[in-house]
């Protein structure tokens, strides 16, 4: 119980500290605070060349690390032989149909489809999740998240909803890095209800991509033999202080430190989990030099981010001057708003997805540890027998 209490306190501090910093900055709540979904609350911060060059340099280093891991001490590991593949599950092809139909209604600029297009986001994304699960099922010898852990999928949906509300809350303190210009389509109650359902798709989609990547032996082995990094308890405490402090300074300097929103939860919650003896995907780095969990979840989120932005890009349509998609979002990213992909997302913003995936996993674990349910999302390896017991503490 004491461990859970300390974990709860660390989590609450991440919600309170930005608020304190913001009160110092603005003398109260930040502009736009409390409007849901978030609306444009501040003029765009102009592009800054020096900030952009520095961010490009950081992004370049990340890209080199992911593409050429052996330059950073990773050893080449021979991939395991893939298992015999299975047929697609019964939900795969119906999900493909729902996906295609939802996509059509979301993008088609035809007036008679306007009422339907308001509600395409959820069927589109849940059908996409089922399609991804179908690929996992086929490649993983008939074993997937939905086929083997349906209750986990339900919990992922619930925690996903809660987790994204946390990000929507933190978004207020960076004065709306993203906002929803079509908020008038639905009523206030309608917006809350619809977004509540929409947010259930975030974590399931990310973890389905992660499990799909693990079915490729070359991806599973690519980062499995890297340098071991053991972190002492004093260093963890320092990281914890840095993580919590950065949350405070994010509220105090929302434009210069907007990126803290995507990274501060890692140094703030991860050391707490480690000090208290909870498992996290980072433990495999210190114990075995296996970077696979944290890097594959990063790549998985990056890939899913492509589809988030792609489908969002085509859903901007207005018919007779009236917006059609209440889920449509735009960005107001300080200093870096150049070189867009799919019109809205600056190219450097995609690198934020690499951190977002690990943050989502940590939030999933925190909720699981607080409420006492099994957070394991791993499936039997493609080379394992179906009869082998799934480990529950090696997620």
N, C-alpha and C positions, 0 to 999 in steps of 0.2 A: 504493500500500500504506500509506503514511503517513497519507493521508486516511482510509482505512478504520479504521486503528488509533485515530485521534483520535475517530472516530464511535463506535467500540466502547467507548472509555474513558468518553465522555459517557453512553452508555447504561448502562454498568455502575454509574456513580456514582448514577444514579437508583434503582438497586436497593440500593445499599450505604448511602447517606446516611440513608434513613428508618430503617434498622436501627440505625445509630449513635444517632440521636435517640431511638429507642424504648428502647435499652439505658439511656440516661441517664434516661429517664422512668420506666421500670419496674424498672430494675436487672437487666434480662434481656429475654427475648422478651416481646412484649405478650400479654395474655390471649387464649387461643384459638389462638395461633400454632401452625401445623403440622397442625391438624385439617383434613381435606379430605373433602368440601367444607366451607366455613366454617360454624361453628355459633355460636349466640348465646353470646357470651363475656363480656358486661358488661350491667348493667341499663341500660335506656333513659335517655338524658339528657333531663331535663325540658324542656318547651317554654319558650322565652325570647322574650318579646314584642319586646324591642328588637332582638334578632338577626333575628327574623322580619320586622319592619318594614324594617330595612335591606336584607335580602335581597329583599323585595318591591319596594323602590325600584330596586335593581339590575335585577331582572327586568323592571320596567316600562320602564326605559331601553332594554334590549335589545329589547323588544317594539316600542317606538316606532321604533327604528332599522330593524327589519326591515319594519315596516308602512309607514313613511313615509320612505324613504331620501332623498327630495329635500330633506328638512329638514336633511340632513347633507352636502349638497354633491353629491349624485348628480344627473346630468342625465338627462332623459327620452330614451330611445332607442326609435325605432320598431322594433317586433318584425319579424323577418324572416318571410316567408311560409312556412308549413309545407310540407313536401314531400308528395308523394302517399303515402297510407298503404298498407300491405300487409295481407295476411291474417295471422291468428295462426299461429305455428309449430306443428309437429306435437306438441311437448311441452306446449303450453298446456292443452288440455282434459284430458288424462290427469292433469296436475299439479293441476288444479282438483278432480278427483275424489279424488286422494290427500289434498289439503288438507282437503276436507270430511270425509272418513272419519277422518283423524287428529284433526281438531277434535272430531268426535263422540266418538271413543273417549277423548280426553283429558278431556272435560267430562261425559260421561254417567255418572250415579251408579248404575250397574248392576253388581252384583257379578260377574257372569260375564265382564265385560269387564276386570276388574282386572288380570290379567297383561298384557293388551295396552296398557292405559293407562300402564303403567310406561315404555313405549318409544315414545311418540307425539311427543315433542318434536322429534326429528331429522327424521322424515318430514314433520311439519307444516311445519317451517321451510324445509327444502330444497324442498318443493313450492311454498311461498310464494315462494321465490327464483326458481323456474322460472316461476311465474305473472307475477312482476314482469318477468322477462326477456322473457316473451311479449308483454307490453304495450310494452316498449321495441322489440322486433322489429317489431310492427305499426305503431308510430308513427314508427319510424326507417327506413322504406323497406326492411324486411327485414334490418336489421343490428342485432345485439345483442351483448352480451358473450359469451354462450354460442355464438352462431352464428359469430362472428368471432375470438374469443380464448378457446377452450376451455382452453388451457394456463394462461392467466392466471387463470381461474376456479379451477383446481386449486391454483395457488400461493396465491390468496387464501384458500382453505380452510385450507391449512397454516399460513400466516402468521396467520390469524384465530385458530387454536387457540393458537399461541404467544403472541399478543398478549393474549388474554383471560386466559391463565395469569399474565401480568404483572400484570393488574388484580386477579386473585384474590390474588396475592402482596402487592400494595400494600394491599389491603383489610385485611390483618392489622394494618397499622400505624395504621389508623383504627378499630381494634377492632371490625371487622365492621359496616360500614354496610349490608351486605346479608349474609344468611346463609340456609342451606338446612335447614329444620327436618325434612325428610323423608329425612335422610341414612341412616337405618337400613333403608330399603327394599332397598338393594344392599349387597354386601360392600365392603370398602375397595378391593379390586382392581376390583370392578364400578363403583364410583363414579368412580375415576380413568379407567377405560376409557370409560365412558359419557359423562362430562363432556368427555373428550378429543374425542369425536366431536361432541358438542353444540356445542362452541366453534367448530367449523368454519363455523358459519352466520353469525357476527357480521359480518365484513367483506363477504362476498358480498351480504348483505341490504342493508347500508348503501350500497354502491356501485351496486346495482341501483336503489335509490330515487334516487340522485344522477343516474344516466343517464336515468331516467324523467323527472325534473324538467327535464333539459336538452332533452327533446323538445318541451317547451312553449315556443314563442318568447317569450312574455311573461315567463317565468321566466328564460330565458337572457339577455334584454336588461335585465331590471329592475335588476341591480346591476353592469352592464358598464361604466358610465361614471361612476365615482366619483372621489373625491380620491386623488391619488397620494401615497403616503407612503414616502419614501426614508429608510432607517435606516442611519446611519453605522456603521462597524466598532466604534468605542468604545461606542456605544449597544448594539450586539449583545453585546458582552462584558459590559456591565452586566446586560443581560437574561439572559444565560447564568448569571451569578453569582446573580441573583435566583431563577431557575428551580431551580438546584441547591440553593441555600440553603432555598428553600421546601420542598423534598423532605425536608431534614434536620429543619426545624421541624414538618413534618407528623407525623413520628414523635415529636417532643418534646411537641407540643400536639395530640394526635390528635382531640380533641373540638372545639376552636375552629377548627382548620384542616383539617377533614375534606374540605372542598371542593377543597383543593389537589390531591388525587388526580386530579381531572378536568382540571386546567389546567396543572400544573407541567411536564408533559412538553412543552408547547408552547414556553415560554421556555427550557427546558433543552436541547431538541434542535434547534429551529428555528434559533437563532443559530449553532449548530455547523455545521449543514448549509449555511447561507448563507456563513459565513466560509470553509468548505472548498470552496465553489463548486458545491454540489449544488443541483439544482432542487427547489423546493417550491411548493405551490399559492399561497403568499403572495407569490411573486415577481411575479405578474401585477398585484398592487396597486402595487408600486413602479415597474414598467415601463410599465403601461398604465392604471392606475387601475381595473382590472377586478377587482371583488370577487366575481365569480360563483363561482369554485371554492370558496372558503372558506365562503361564505354558503349555497350550495346544498347542500354536504355537511352543513352544520349543520342546515338545514331537513330534509334527507333523513333524518338520524339522529333528529331530533325526531319525524318521522312514523313511522319504524320503531319508536321507543320506545313510541308509542301501542299498537302491536300486541304488542310485548314484554309490556307491562303488562296489556293486555286478555286475552291468552291465558293469562298467568300467573294472573290474577285468577280465572278459571273453573276452574283445575286444582287447587284446594285440597282437593277432596273427600276425605273419609275414609269408608271403607266398613267397618262394624263396628269402628270405632275404629282402623282401619289406614290410613295414608296411601297414596296411589295414584301420585303423581308425584314422582320423585326430583329433578326439575329445578325444582320449585316453590321460590320464594325470598320472603323477607320483608325489610323494611327496619328499620333502627334508626338513624335520621338525627338527630343532635343538634340541639336547639333549634328545628327547623323542622317537626316532625312534626304538622302540622295541614292540614286541607282536602285530603283524599285523593281521588284519582281511581282507580277500580277497587280500592278498599279498602286497597291496600298503599302505593302511591307517593304521597308528599306532592306537591301540585301544583307547588311550587317545584322539586322534583327533576327535572321534565321539562326545565327550562332547562339542567340539566347535560348533557343529550343534545346541546345545541347545540355544546358544547365537545368532547364525546366524539367526534363525527364527525371533527373536524380532528385530534385526537390519534390516532385510528385510521389516518388517512391518513399522518400523519407516521411512525407505527410501520411501516406498510407500506413506505414509502419507505426508511426506515433499514435494514430487512431486505434490501430489494432492492439497495441500494447496497453493503451489506456482502458479500452473496453474488453480486452481479454479474448479476442478471437484469433484464429490461426491466419497469419498474413502471407503464408507461402503461396506463390503463384507459379512455381516451377513445375514442369511436367517431366515424366521420365525421358531421359536422353534418347535420341534417335537410335543409338546402338544398344540401348538397354532392353531387357526383356520386359514385357508387360507385367510380369508377375513380380518384378522387383519393387520393393517398397519405396515409395516416394519419401525422400527426406523432408522433414518439416522445418528444420532449423537452418537449412542451407538454401535460401530463397532463390 
